């Protein structure tokens, strides 16, 4: 009985330690290296609405060595039917403070 209890305790401790490390990894924010990055996706839901999303990120360095990140997102939703397509565009500008 004691051996089973110790085994269970060891497994539980390992699980909690590992999950804590994973949470730390997800919460740790890093900036990508200098360059241009693009990503796009498309999906259609059960009602026939098609959603296209396009993301572009431009990472550069300022004169004082800080990273400047400009992110642009364009989302187009096209519900089934005629003349009802909508497009939204967002832009976000971030400069490192350190």
N, C-alpha and C positions, 0 to 999 in steps of 0.2 A: 504494500500500500504506500509506504514512504517513497519507494523508488518511482512509482507512478506519479505521485505528487511532485517530486523533484523534476521529473521529465516534463510534466505539464507546466510547471513554473518556468523552466528553461525555455520552452517553446513560446510561452506568453511573453517573456522578457525579450526574446529575439524579435517577435512580431512587433511589439511596441517600439523597440529601438529602430527597427527598419522603417516602420511607418513614420516615425519622427524624422528620420533622415530624408525620406521622400518628400515630406511636407516642406522641409527646409529647402530642398532643391527647387520645388515649384514656386516658393515665395521669393527666391533669390532672383533679382532682376539683373540682367546683363544687357549691354548694348552690342549689337552686331558689329563686325568689322566694317571699315569704310568701304562703300560700294553702293550699287543700286540693286534692289531686290523687288521682284514682282511675283504675285500669286493671284490666281483666279479660280473661281469655282462656280458651278452651275447645279441647280437642283430644281426638281418639280415635285410639288406636293400632291396629295390625293385629289384636291379640288382643281388641279390643272394649272396652278399658278407657278410660273417659272421665275426663279430668282437667280440672277447673275451677279456675282460680286468680284470686283477687281481691286486688289491692294497693291500699291507701289510704295516702297520705302527708299529714300535717298539718305545715306549716312555720309557725312563729310566732316572735315576738321576745320575749326575756325583758326584765325591767326594766332590765338593764344593757346592752341592745342586742345581745346575742348571739342567734344563731338557734337555735331548739329544733326538732328534727325527730323526729316520731314516725311510724314506719312499721309498718303492720300487714299481714300476709299471711295469707290463708286459702286452703288448698288442699284440694280434695275429689277423691278418687279413687273411682271407681265401676266395679269390674271387672264384666264380663258375668256375670250370675247374680243371685240374690236375696240380700238381707240381708247384703251384704258391703261396704257403702260406708264409707270412712274419711275423716275430716276432721281436718286439723291447722291450728293457728293459731299464728302467731309475732308477737311485737311487739318493736320495737327503738326505743330512745330515745337520741338523740344531741344534745348541746349543744356548740356551737362553743367552742373554748378560747381563741380570740384576741379 
